[in-house]
Amino acid sequence: MLAVLITLFLLSWGLVLTVMTFQDITINAQRLLILDLFRDSSQLSAMRMKEAQKNHPAPGDKSATTNKDKGKAQNKAAKPRQRMTTPTPQLPDGPDVSDARRVQISI
């Protein structure tokens, strides 16, 4: 009877080790796939940024303008672009101002 229990114990440990090995292989494969997706995503973002810069050149960029664009640029007065700024959130008055998103209401 003891031999059967030892055999079952060794068999179960062998199965656990096999499952752990397959899980490790699967986790590594998924990690590599995630890294590949991240690289592809960053390359796609870079390509989109280049395409956007090519389609909409900066006002001071003279190399990207064509002859047709040069004629239009001479007719229009150069206007500086204003950058949109968002106001900083104000902290509430009170004893607990640790979180700017939480507003205390007192009655």
Order of alpha helices (4+ residues) and beta strands (2+ residues): alpha-alpha
